[in-house]
Amino acid sequence: MFKAIDVNHSYEDCDVFVSLAKMKEHATAGITLAIKNCFGILPCTIYGDGSGVDEPSLRPMGGRGPLHAGNRQPSKSALPENDPASPREGGYRIPRVVADIAAARPIHIAIVEGIRTMAGGEGPWIEDSGMVDPGVMVIGTNSVCTDAVSMAVMGYDPMAKCGTAPSRRANRRKMTAITPWNWLKLWGPEHGI
């Protein structure tokens, strides 16, 4: 979606960047794990509904409509979208913005906590969402692999085609089933480590 993104210098200056995310489903993105967790590093002062036109706003105001729906370009202090005529639908845009974030600011340690979490959506405002207790935690140094394993643990195929669960318009509330994969190396007290 973007050739480059503007973030606070602290994300570049830090020695180790850790994403500590909840394992949960998301109404637009399908899932939100370590990489999607970084969506929040994009400042609303540049990429938000209330951002300035020419310069960032002084205070963050409003949501991230420009990222979700493409209802406006970011402040002119940042690069515009690669293709301003691209689809304006969140299911198209959010995965691409998340991929841009992952490329611009790689995660050194990805921690996905699924001890107690939401299923069916990212919060109680999503109809048919609710609490579940998977009792798992996934940690890795490759955020793409960590998220793929987390998806598998949630009961989803990380290589599934668009339109299949957990993506939008697909059946949700599957996360109550933990999927053991025999090729995973499991660490923890119950595995002698």
Contacts in CASP RR format, 6 or more apart in sequence:
PFRMAT RR
TARGET T0000
AUTHOR 0000-0000-0000
METHOD contacts of the structure
MODEL  1
MFKAIDVNHSYEDCDVFVSLAKMKEHATAGITLAIKNCFGILPCTIYGDG
SGVDEPSLRPMGGRGPLHAGNRQPSKSALPENDPASPREGGYRIPRVVAD
IAAARPIHIAIVEGIRTMAGGEGPWIEDSGMVDPGVMVIGTNSVCTDAVS
MAVMGYDPMAKCGTAPSRRANRRKMTAITPWNWLKLWGPEHGI
1 81 0 8 1.000
1 82 0 8 1.000
1 86 0 8 1.000
1 93 0 8 1.000
1 96 0 8 1.000
1 97 0 8 1.000
1 100 0 8 1.000
2 78 0 8 1.000
2 79 0 8 1.000
2 80 0 8 1.000
2 81 0 8 1.000
2 82 0 8 1.000
2 97 0 8 1.000
2 100 0 8 1.000
3 79 0 8 1.000
3 82 0 8 1.000
4 78 0 8 1.000
4 79 0 8 1.000
4 104 0 8 1.000
5 42 0 8 1.000
5 78 0 8 1.000
5 79 0 8 1.000
5 100 0 8 1.000
5 101 0 8 1.000
5 104 0 8 1.000
6 43 0 8 1.000
6 46 0 8 1.000
6 74 0 8 1.000
6 77 0 8 1.000
6 78 0 8 1.000
7 41 0 8 1.000
7 42 0 8 1.000
7 43 0 8 1.000
7 104 0 8 1.000
7 105 0 8 1.000
8 41 0 8 1.000
8 43 0 8 1.000
11 17 0 8 1.000
11 41 0 8 1.000
11 105 0 8 1.000
12 105 0 8 1.000
16 108 0 8 1.000
16 109 0 8 1.000
17 105 0 8 1.000
17 106 0 8 1.000
17 107 0 8 1.000
17 108 0 8 1.000
17 109 0 8 1.000
18 107 0 8 1.000
18 108 0 8 1.000
18 109 0 8 1.000
18 110 0 8 1.000
18 111 0 8 1.000
19 34 0 8 1.000
19 35 0 8 1.000
19 37 0 8 1.000
19 38 0 8 1.000
19 107 0 8 1.000
19 109 0 8 1.000
19 110 0 8 1.000
19 111 0 8 1.000
19 143 0 8 1.000
20 37 0 8 1.000
20 111 0 8 1.000
20 113 0 8 1.000
21 32 0 8 1.000
21 33 0 8 1.000
21 34 0 8 1.000
21 36 0 8 1.000
21 37 0 8 1.000
21 110 0 8 1.000
21 111 0 8 1.000
21 112 0 8 1.000
21 113 0 8 1.000
22 32 0 8 1.000
22 37 0 8 1.000
22 112 0 8 1.000
22 113 0 8 1.000
22 114 0 8 1.000
22 117 0 8 1.000
22 118 0 8 1.000
23 33 0 8 1.000
23 112 0 8 1.000
23 113 0 8 1.000
23 114 0 8 1.000
23 117 0 8 1.000
23 134 0 8 1.000
23 136 0 8 1.000
23 138 0 8 1.000
23 150 0 8 1.000
23 153 0 8 1.000
23 154 0 8 1.000
23 175 0 8 1.000
24 31 0 8 1.000
24 32 0 8 1.000
24 114 0 8 1.000
24 117 0 8 1.000
24 118 0 8 1.000
24 119 0 8 1.000
24 120 0 8 1.000
24 121 0 8 1.000
24 122 0 8 1.000
24 123 0 8 1.000
24 175 0 8 1.000
25 31 0 8 1.000
25 32 0 8 1.000
25 118 0 8 1.000
25 119 0 8 1.000
25 120 0 8 1.000
25 121 0 8 1.000
25 122 0 8 1.000
25 129 0 8 1.000
25 154 0 8 1.000
25 166 0 8 1.000
25 172 0 8 1.000
25 175 0 8 1.000
26 32 0 8 1.000
26 36 0 8 1.000
26 121 0 8 1.000
26 122 0 8 1.000
26 166 0 8 1.000
27 120 0 8 1.000
27 121 0 8 1.000
27 122 0 8 1.000
27 126 0 8 1.000
27 168 0 8 1.000
28 68 0 8 1.000
28 90 0 8 1.000
28 91 0 8 1.000
28 94 0 8 1.000
28 168 0 8 1.000
29 36 0 8 1.000
29 91 0 8 1.000
29 94 0 8 1.000
29 95 0 8 1.000
29 98 0 8 1.000
30 166 0 8 1.000
30 167 0 8 1.000
30 168 0 8 1.000
30 170 0 8 1.000
31 147 0 8 1.000
31 150 0 8 1.000
31 151 0 8 1.000
31 154 0 8 1.000
31 156 0 8 1.000
31 166 0 8 1.000
32 39 0 8 1.000
32 122 0 8 1.000
33 110 0 8 1.000
33 112 0 8 1.000
33 146 0 8 1.000
33 147 0 8 1.000
33 150 0 8 1.000
33 151 0 8 1.000
34 107 0 8 1.000
34 110 0 8 1.000
34 111 0 8 1.000
34 112 0 8 1.000
34 143 0 8 1.000
34 146 0 8 1.000
34 147 0 8 1.000
34 150 0 8 1.000
35 98 0 8 1.000
35 101 0 8 1.000
35 102 0 8 1.000
35 107 0 8 1.000
35 110 0 8 1.000
35 143 0 8 1.000
35 144 0 8 1.000
35 147 0 8 1.000
36 94 0 8 1.000
36 98 0 8 1.000
36 147 0 8 1.000
38 98 0 8 1.000
38 101 0 8 1.000
38 102 0 8 1.000
38 105 0 8 1.000
38 107 0 8 1.000
39 64 0 8 1.000
39 67 0 8 1.000
39 94 0 8 1.000
39 97 0 8 1.000
39 98 0 8 1.000
39 101 0 8 1.000
40 64 0 8 1.000
41 101 0 8 1.000
41 105 0 8 1.000
42 64 0 8 1.000
42 67 0 8 1.000
42 97 0 8 1.000
42 101 0 8 1.000
43 56 0 8 1.000
43 60 0 8 1.000
44 50 0 8 1.000
44 51 0 8 1.000
44 57 0 8 1.000
44 60 0 8 1.000
44 61 0 8 1.000
44 62 0 8 1.000
44 63 0 8 1.000
44 64 0 8 1.000
45 51 0 8 1.000
45 52 0 8 1.000
45 56 0 8 1.000
45 57 0 8 1.000
45 58 0 8 1.000
45 59 0 8 1.000
45 60 0 8 1.000
45 75 0 8 1.000
46 56 0 8 1.000
46 74 0 8 1.000
46 75 0 8 1.000
46 77 0 8 1.000
46 78 0 8 1.000
47 64 0 8 1.000
47 66 0 8 1.000
47 67 0 8 1.000
47 74 0 8 1.000
47 75 0 8 1.000
47 78 0 8 1.000
48 60 0 8 1.000
48 61 0 8 1.000
48 62 0 8 1.000
48 63 0 8 1.000
48 64 0 8 1.000
48 65 0 8 1.000
48 66 0 8 1.000
48 67 0 8 1.000
48 74 0 8 1.000
49 61 0 8 1.000
49 62 0 8 1.000
49 63 0 8 1.000
49 64 0 8 1.000
49 65 0 8 1.000
49 66 0 8 1.000
49 71 0 8 1.000
49 72 0 8 1.000
50 57 0 8 1.000
50 60 0 8 1.000
50 61 0 8 1.000
50 62 0 8 1.000
50 63 0 8 1.000
51 57 0 8 1.000
51 61 0 8 1.000
51 66 0 8 1.000
51 74 0 8 1.000
51 75 0 8 1.000
52 75 0 8 1.000
53 75 0 8 1.000
53 76 0 8 1.000
54 75 0 8 1.000
54 76 0 8 1.000
54 77 0 8 1.000
55 75 0 8 1.000
55 76 0 8 1.000
55 77 0 8 1.000
56 75 0 8 1.000
56 77 0 8 1.000
57 75 0 8 1.000
65 71 0 8 1.000
65 72 0 8 1.000
66 72 0 8 1.000
66 73 0 8 1.000
66 74 0 8 1.000
67 93 0 8 1.000
67 94 0 8 1.000
67 97 0 8 1.000
68 90 0 8 1.000
68 93 0 8 1.000
68 94 0 8 1.000
69 88 0 8 1.000
69 89 0 8 1.000
69 90 0 8 1.000
69 93 0 8 1.000
70 81 0 8 1.000
70 88 0 8 1.000
70 93 0 8 1.000
71 88 0 8 1.000
73 80 0 8 1.000
73 81 0 8 1.000
73 84 0 8 1.000
74 80 0 8 1.000
86 92 0 8 1.000
86 93 0 8 1.000
87 93 0 8 1.000
91 167 0 8 1.000
91 168 0 8 1.000
102 143 0 8 1.000
102 144 0 8 1.000
106 143 0 8 1.000
107 143 0 8 1.000
108 141 0 8 1.000
109 139 0 8 1.000
109 140 0 8 1.000
109 141 0 8 1.000
110 138 0 8 1.000
110 139 0 8 1.000
110 140 0 8 1.000
110 141 0 8 1.000
110 142 0 8 1.000
110 143 0 8 1.000
110 146 0 8 1.000
110 147 0 8 1.000
111 137 0 8 1.000
111 138 0 8 1.000
111 139 0 8 1.000
111 140 0 8 1.000
112 137 0 8 1.000
112 138 0 8 1.000
112 139 0 8 1.000
112 146 0 8 1.000
112 147 0 8 1.000
112 150 0 8 1.000
113 137 0 8 1.000
114 134 0 8 1.000
114 135 0 8 1.000
114 136 0 8 1.000
114 137 0 8 1.000
115 133 0 8 1.000
115 134 0 8 1.000
115 135 0 8 1.000
115 136 0 8 1.000
115 137 0 8 1.000
116 131 0 8 1.000
116 132 0 8 1.000
116 133 0 8 1.000
116 135 0 8 1.000
117 131 0 8 1.000
117 132 0 8 1.000
117 134 0 8 1.000
117 175 0 8 1.000
118 124 0 8 1.000
118 129 0 8 1.000
118 130 0 8 1.000
118 131 0 8 1.000
118 132 0 8 1.000
119 129 0 8 1.000
119 130 0 8 1.000
119 131 0 8 1.000
119 132 0 8 1.000
119 172 0 8 1.000
119 173 0 8 1.000
119 174 0 8 1.000
119 175 0 8 1.000
119 176 0 8 1.000
120 126 0 8 1.000
120 128 0 8 1.000
120 129 0 8 1.000
120 130 0 8 1.000
120 172 0 8 1.000
120 173 0 8 1.000
120 175 0 8 1.000
121 129 0 8 1.000
121 130 0 8 1.000
121 172 0 8 1.000
122 129 0 8 1.000
123 129 0 8 1.000
124 130 0 8 1.000
128 172 0 8 1.000
128 173 0 8 1.000
132 175 0 8 1.000
132 176 0 8 1.000
134 153 0 8 1.000
134 154 0 8 1.000
134 175 0 8 1.000
134 176 0 8 1.000
134 178 0 8 1.000
136 153 0 8 1.000
136 178 0 8 1.000
138 146 0 8 1.000
138 149 0 8 1.000
138 150 0 8 1.000
138 153 0 8 1.000
139 146 0 8 1.000
140 146 0 8 1.000
147 158 0 8 1.000
148 158 0 8 1.000
149 158 0 8 1.000
149 181 0 8 1.000
149 184 0 8 1.000
151 157 0 8 1.000
151 158 0 8 1.000
151 166 0 8 1.000
152 158 0 8 1.000
152 179 0 8 1.000
152 181 0 8 1.000
153 178 0 8 1.000
153 179 0 8 1.000
154 166 0 8 1.000
154 174 0 8 1.000
154 175 0 8 1.000
154 179 0 8 1.000
155 174 0 8 1.000
155 175 0 8 1.000
155 177 0 8 1.000
155 178 0 8 1.000
155 179 0 8 1.000
156 165 0 8 1.000
156 166 0 8 1.000
156 174 0 8 1.000
157 164 0 8 1.000
160 167 0 8 1.000
163 169 0 8 1.000
163 170 0 8 1.000
164 170 0 8 1.000
165 171 0 8 1.000
165 172 0 8 1.000
165 174 0 8 1.000
166 172 0 8 1.000
166 174 0 8 1.000
187 193 0 8 1.000
END
